[in-house]
């Protein structure tokens, strides 16, 4: 039987949040099967939290070399993944993404996708450029519906620039220029999930991926998975050789960015985020605030306030906290996120 702390430590070990990984950004992004990337900066901060000696330039170079891509994937949201994982997993997402697009059932999806492919073959386009060109071909369609359908139905990658976090606010999209796996494996996706988030239930895998009906897939893998139980007696699936260091393993303070994959990786998030704090982290408009971990669990949220004179890390704790516990890691975060700030400081703005 695994306690809540056992599950916490097992997941943190796999997320490289007990000990930072020694390697390159592709190691971390690949081991996690991707990082959510709704905005340009968060995946950089997510890698920084997990990788020893991380240099922004290394991830920037990988994005420009297309060994790493930012694209629509799990749950129909933007993720940063290795190019190999995009090729392997994007086909598995197609039914879920197509179902999302079908809410605009008045569209001729085949014709819209063909038109988008033709326009994108000319070169990268932002959606602000693409939508009006599509609407000239489909004048009766809602322009936002056209853009959404293309985003869901056409495999696309965002085009990196020389911006600090590699992408401007209005990024251009392009055809991926790589072959998608013709025989994608749901079992392979499940194994990669368990390696990064396990032990877990089928509901957890579904919450992370956006796919449904995965219980039969996991049941069919019982002969090569290990079955364990949590305190409530629920059946959890795991890889036999995956780390489970135990609930008494020390866990350092870690700062996680907005939309971090760890906070979104399970249907039951209590191994990381207590139910009573969930509403303070996941807002009604589905924004996921940046958080910090104390003893392995989300203990508050944070944001950076930047002026010409200084960068301030504003901390909103869920329970009273000693600032010196957070200072070393918090100042390191500020140095990475705001390297050109003349001064940096921490400030508690909550209880």
C-alpha positions as CSV (number, residue, x, y, z in Angstrom):
1,X,0.0,0.0,0.0
2,X,1.3,3.4,-1.0
3,X,0.6,6.4,1.2
4,X,-0.1,9.9,-0.2
5,X,3.5,10.9,0.6
6,X,4.8,7.7,-1.1
7,X,2.9,8.8,-4.3
8,X,4.2,12.3,-4.0
9,X,7.8,11.2,-3.8
10,X,7.5,8.7,-6.6
11,X,6.1,11.3,-8.9
12,X,8.7,14.0,-7.8
13,X,11.5,11.5,-8.4
14,X,10.3,10.9,-12.0
15,X,9.8,14.6,-12.6
16,X,13.4,15.4,-11.6
17,X,12.1,17.5,-8.7
18,X,13.9,15.6,-5.9
19,X,17.3,15.9,-7.7
20,X,17.9,18.0,-10.7
21,X,18.8,16.0,-13.8
22,X,22.3,16.2,-15.2
23,X,22.1,16.3,-19.0
24,X,20.4,18.5,-21.7
25,X,16.9,19.9,-22.1
26,X,15.9,17.1,-24.5
27,X,16.5,14.6,-21.7
28,X,14.1,16.4,-19.3
29,X,11.4,17.2,-21.9
30,X,11.6,13.7,-23.3
31,X,11.5,12.0,-19.9
32,X,8.3,14.0,-19.0
33,X,6.8,13.3,-22.5
34,X,6.5,17.1,-22.9
35,X,5.8,20.3,-20.9
36,X,2.7,22.3,-21.3
37,X,3.5,25.5,-23.2
38,X,0.4,27.7,-23.4
39,X,2.8,30.7,-23.1
40,X,6.4,31.0,-24.3
41,X,8.2,31.4,-20.9
42,X,6.7,28.6,-18.7
43,X,8.4,25.6,-20.4
44,X,11.8,27.3,-20.0
45,X,11.1,27.7,-16.2
46,X,9.8,24.1,-16.1
47,X,13.1,22.8,-17.5
48,X,15.1,25.2,-15.2
49,X,13.4,23.6,-12.2
50,X,14.4,20.1,-13.3
51,X,17.8,20.5,-15.0
52,X,21.1,21.2,-13.3
53,X,23.1,24.0,-15.0
54,X,20.4,24.8,-17.5
55,X,21.2,27.4,-20.1
56,X,18.3,29.1,-21.9
57,X,20.4,29.0,-25.1
58,X,20.4,25.2,-25.1
59,X,16.6,24.9,-25.3
60,X,16.5,27.9,-27.7
61,X,19.0,26.1,-30.0
62,X,17.0,22.8,-29.9
63,X,13.8,24.6,-30.9
64,X,15.6,26.3,-33.8
65,X,17.0,22.9,-34.9
66,X,13.5,21.4,-34.7
67,X,14.7,18.6,-32.4
68,X,12.2,20.2,-30.0
69,X,8.8,21.6,-31.1
70,X,5.9,23.6,-29.6
71,X,2.6,22.3,-30.9
72,X,-1.0,21.4,-30.1
73,X,-1.0,18.0,-28.5
74,X,-2.4,16.6,-25.2
75,X,-5.8,17.9,-24.2
76,X,-5.8,20.0,-27.4
77,X,-3.4,22.5,-25.7
78,X,0.1,23.7,-26.6
79,X,3.0,21.6,-25.4
80,X,6.7,21.6,-25.9
81,X,7.9,18.1,-26.8
82,X,10.7,16.4,-28.6
83,X,10.2,16.1,-32.4
84,X,10.3,12.3,-32.0
85,X,7.4,12.4,-29.5
86,X,5.4,14.7,-31.6
87,X,5.7,12.3,-34.5
88,X,4.8,9.3,-32.2
89,X,1.9,10.9,-30.2
90,X,0.3,13.4,-32.5
91,X,-1.6,10.7,-34.5
92,X,-2.9,9.3,-31.2
93,X,-4.4,12.7,-30.4
94,X,-6.2,13.0,-33.7
95,X,-9.6,11.5,-32.7
96,X,-9.8,13.7,-29.6
97,X,-8.7,16.8,-31.6
98,X,-11.2,16.0,-34.4
99,X,-14.0,15.6,-31.8
100,X,-13.2,19.1,-30.5
101,X,-13.3,20.6,-33.9
102,X,-16.7,19.0,-34.7
103,X,-18.5,21.5,-32.4
104,X,-18.4,23.7,-35.5
105,X,-20.4,21.1,-37.5
106,X,-21.3,23.6,-40.2
107,X,-17.8,23.5,-41.7
108,X,-16.6,21.3,-44.5
109,X,-13.6,20.0,-42.6
110,X,-11.9,18.2,-45.4
111,X,-12.1,21.3,-47.6
112,X,-10.9,23.6,-44.9
113,X,-7.9,21.4,-44.0
114,X,-7.0,21.1,-47.7
115,X,-7.1,24.9,-48.1
116,X,-5.0,25.4,-45.0
117,X,-2.4,22.9,-46.2
118,X,-2.1,24.7,-49.5
119,X,-1.7,28.1,-47.8
120,X,0.9,26.7,-45.3
121,X,2.8,25.1,-48.1
122,X,3.7,28.6,-49.1
123,X,5.4,29.1,-45.7
124,X,4.6,29.8,-42.1
125,X,1.6,31.9,-41.2
126,X,0.2,33.3,-38.0
127,X,-3.4,32.6,-37.4
128,X,-4.1,36.3,-37.7
129,X,-2.8,36.0,-41.3
130,X,-4.4,32.6,-42.0
131,X,-8.0,33.2,-40.9
132,X,-8.8,36.1,-43.3
133,X,-7.3,34.1,-46.2
134,X,-9.4,31.1,-45.3
135,X,-12.5,33.2,-44.9
136,X,-12.1,34.5,-48.5
137,X,-12.5,30.8,-49.5
138,X,-15.2,30.1,-47.0
139,X,-17.1,33.4,-46.7
140,X,-20.1,31.9,-44.8
141,X,-17.9,30.5,-42.0
142,X,-17.0,32.1,-38.7
143,X,-13.3,33.1,-39.0
144,X,-12.5,31.8,-35.4
145,X,-14.2,28.5,-36.3
146,X,-11.9,28.2,-39.3
147,X,-8.8,28.9,-37.3
148,X,-9.8,26.5,-34.5
149,X,-10.6,23.7,-37.0
150,X,-7.2,24.1,-38.6
151,X,-5.4,24.1,-35.3
152,X,-7.1,20.9,-34.2
153,X,-7.1,19.0,-37.5
154,X,-3.8,19.9,-39.1
155,X,-0.5,18.9,-37.4
156,X,1.4,22.2,-37.1
157,X,4.4,23.4,-35.2
158,X,5.1,27.0,-34.0
159,X,8.0,28.7,-35.6
160,X,10.7,29.9,-33.1
161,X,12.2,33.4,-33.3
162,X,15.0,35.2,-31.6
163,X,12.7,36.4,-28.8
164,X,14.1,35.7,-25.2
165,X,11.7,32.8,-24.8
166,X,11.9,31.7,-28.5
167,X,8.3,32.8,-29.5
168,X,6.5,36.1,-29.8
169,X,2.9,36.5,-28.6
170,X,1.5,36.1,-32.1
171,X,3.6,33.1,-33.3
172,X,3.6,31.8,-36.8
173,X,2.7,28.1,-37.5
174,X,4.2,25.8,-40.1
175,X,3.8,22.3,-41.4
176,X,6.0,20.0,-39.2
177,X,8.3,18.8,-41.9
178,X,8.5,15.3,-40.4
179,X,6.8,12.0,-40.9
180,X,4.2,11.1,-38.3
181,X,4.2,7.5,-37.0
182,X,1.9,5.5,-39.2
183,X,1.3,2.9,-36.5
184,X,1.2,4.9,-33.2
185,X,1.1,2.9,-30.0
186,X,-1.3,3.7,-27.1
187,X,0.7,1.3,-25.0
188,X,3.8,3.3,-25.7
189,X,2.0,6.5,-24.6
190,X,0.8,4.8,-21.4
191,X,4.3,3.6,-20.5
192,X,5.8,7.1,-21.1
193,X,3.1,8.6,-18.9
194,X,3.8,6.2,-16.1
195,X,7.5,6.8,-16.3
196,X,6.8,10.5,-15.7
197,X,3.7,10.5,-13.5
198,X,3.1,7.1,-12.1
199,X,1.9,5.1,-10.2
200,X,-1.5,6.1,-11.6
201,X,-5.0,5.1,-12.6
202,X,-6.5,5.0,-16.1
203,X,-8.4,8.2,-15.1
204,X,-5.1,9.9,-14.5
205,X,-3.7,9.0,-17.9
206,X,-6.9,10.2,-19.5
207,X,-6.9,13.5,-17.6
208,X,-3.3,14.2,-18.7
209,X,-3.7,13.2,-22.4
210,X,-7.3,14.2,-23.1
211,X,-8.0,10.7,-24.4
212,X,-10.9,8.5,-23.2
213,X,-11.4,4.8,-22.9
214,X,-7.9,3.9,-21.8
215,X,-8.9,1.4,-19.0
216,X,-9.0,-1.5,-21.5
217,X,-5.5,-0.5,-22.7
218,X,-4.0,-0.6,-19.2
219,X,-5.9,-3.8,-18.4
220,X,-4.3,-5.4,-21.5
221,X,-0.8,-4.4,-20.2
222,X,-1.2,-6.1,-16.8
223,X,1.3,-8.8,-17.7
224,X,4.1,-6.1,-18.0
225,X,3.0,-3.6,-15.5
226,X,3.1,-3.7,-11.7
227,X,-0.2,-3.2,-9.8
228,X,-0.1,-1.4,-6.5
229,X,-2.7,0.2,-4.3
230,X,-3.1,3.5,-2.5
231,X,-4.5,4.2,0.9
232,X,-8.1,4.1,-0.3
233,X,-7.5,0.7,-1.9
234,X,-7.6,2.0,-5.5
235,X,-5.7,0.0,-8.0
236,X,-2.7,1.9,-9.5
237,X,-0.6,0.9,-12.5
238,X,3.2,1.3,-12.6
239,X,6.3,0.3,-14.4
240,X,8.1,-2.4,-12.5
241,X,11.5,-0.7,-12.5
242,X,10.3,2.9,-11.9
243,X,11.6,4.8,-8.9
244,X,9.5,4.8,-5.7
245,X,11.8,6.3,-3.0
246,X,9.3,6.4,-0.2
247,X,7.5,9.2,1.6
248,X,10.3,10.0,4.0
249,X,12.6,11.0,1.2
250,X,13.6,14.7,1.6
251,X,12.0,17.0,-1.0
252,X,13.6,20.4,-1.7
253,X,11.8,23.7,-2.3
254,X,10.9,23.9,-6.0
255,X,9.3,26.7,-8.0
256,X,7.0,25.6,-10.9
257,X,5.8,27.9,-13.7
258,X,2.2,28.6,-14.8
259,X,0.5,25.6,-16.4
260,X,3.2,23.2,-15.2
261,X,2.6,19.6,-16.3
262,X,3.0,18.3,-12.7
263,X,0.0,20.2,-11.5
264,X,-2.1,19.0,-14.5
265,X,-0.9,15.5,-14.7
266,X,-3.5,13.6,-12.7
267,X,-7.3,13.3,-12.3
268,X,-6.6,13.0,-8.6
269,X,-4.1,15.8,-7.9
270,X,-3.9,15.3,-4.1
271,X,-0.4,13.8,-4.4
272,X,0.8,17.3,-5.3
273,X,-2.0,19.7,-4.7
274,X,-4.5,19.5,-1.7
275,X,-8.1,19.8,-2.6
276,X,-8.6,22.9,-0.4
277,X,-6.0,24.8,-2.5
278,X,-7.1,23.7,-5.9
279,X,-9.3,26.7,-6.5
280,X,-6.4,29.1,-5.7
281,X,-4.2,27.4,-8.3
282,X,-6.7,26.6,-11.1
283,X,-8.8,29.6,-11.8
284,X,-12.4,29.7,-13.2
285,X,-11.0,30.8,-16.6
286,X,-8.7,27.7,-16.6
287,X,-5.5,29.6,-15.9
288,X,-3.1,27.5,-13.8
289,X,-1.0,29.7,-11.6
290,X,2.7,29.3,-10.9
291,X,3.3,27.4,-7.7
292,X,6.0,26.5,-5.3
293,X,6.5,23.2,-3.5
294,X,7.5,22.8,0.2
295,X,8.1,19.3,1.4
296,X,6.9,18.1,-2.0
297,X,3.4,19.6,-2.0
298,X,2.1,22.9,-3.4
299,X,2.4,25.4,-0.6
300,X,1.6,28.6,-2.4
301,X,1.6,30.6,-5.7
302,X,4.0,33.1,-7.1
303,X,4.4,35.8,-9.7
304,X,7.1,38.2,-10.8
305,X,6.6,41.9,-10.8
306,X,9.1,43.7,-12.9
307,X,10.0,47.4,-13.0
308,X,12.9,49.3,-14.5
309,X,14.7,49.2,-11.1
310,X,14.1,45.6,-9.9
311,X,12.4,42.3,-10.2
312,X,10.3,41.1,-7.3
313,X,9.1,37.6,-6.6
314,X,5.7,37.9,-5.0
315,X,4.8,34.9,-2.9
316,X,1.2,34.1,-1.9
317,X,1.5,31.2,0.7
318,X,-1.4,29.0,1.6
319,X,-0.1,28.7,5.1
320,X,2.4,30.9,6.9
321,X,6.0,30.4,5.7
322,X,9.5,31.5,6.7
323,X,10.9,33.5,3.9
324,X,14.4,32.1,4.4
325,X,13.1,28.7,3.5
326,X,12.3,30.0,0.0
327,X,15.0,32.6,-0.5
328,X,17.8,30.6,-2.1
329,X,15.6,28.9,-4.7
330,X,13.5,31.9,-5.2
331,X,16.4,34.2,-5.9
332,X,17.9,31.6,-8.3
333,X,14.6,31.6,-10.2
334,X,14.6,35.4,-10.4
335,X,18.2,35.4,-11.7
336,X,17.1,33.0,-14.5
337,X,13.8,34.6,-15.4
338,X,15.0,38.2,-15.1
339,X,18.7,38.2,-15.9
340,X,18.9,41.9,-16.8
341,X,17.1,43.2,-13.6
342,X,19.3,45.7,-11.7
343,X,18.1,44.3,-8.4
344,X,16.0,41.3,-7.2
345,X,14.0,40.7,-4.1
346,X,11.3,38.4,-2.5
347,X,8.1,39.6,-1.0
348,X,5.3,37.8,0.8
349,X,1.9,39.2,-0.2
350,X,-0.4,36.6,1.4
351,X,-0.7,35.2,5.0
